Amino acid sequence: MEEKDRDKGRLEFLGSTKVSKRGQIVVPAAARRTMGLRSGDELAVFIGDPGVLVLVKINESEATSERSLSSCT
């Protein structure tokens, strides 16, 4: 489904994943393709309602700013 065809704010199921013993997850290929994720891309992690985990792709300028701010604390 192309981005222009998706309703903003709606969720689209793109697969499932398991948490490894080391706490890692694999983002399903369909989600990586849809979001344009590549190896080394950074994701911000948010918790919403109970049981909701949200991953948001961080662009390079946001990632640099975030690292700068975290080094100040």
MOLINTA-V287391 format. One record per run of one state. SS is the DSSP state (A for helix, B for strand, O for the rest). FROM is the first residue (numbers start at 1). TO is the last residue. If there is no record, write none. Layout:
BEGIN
ss	from	to
SS	FROM	TO
SS	FROM	TO
END
This chain:
BEGIN
ss	from	to
O	1	2
A	3	5
O	6	28
A	29	35
O	36	41
B	42	47
O	48	52
B	53	58
O	59	59
A	60	71
O	72	73
END
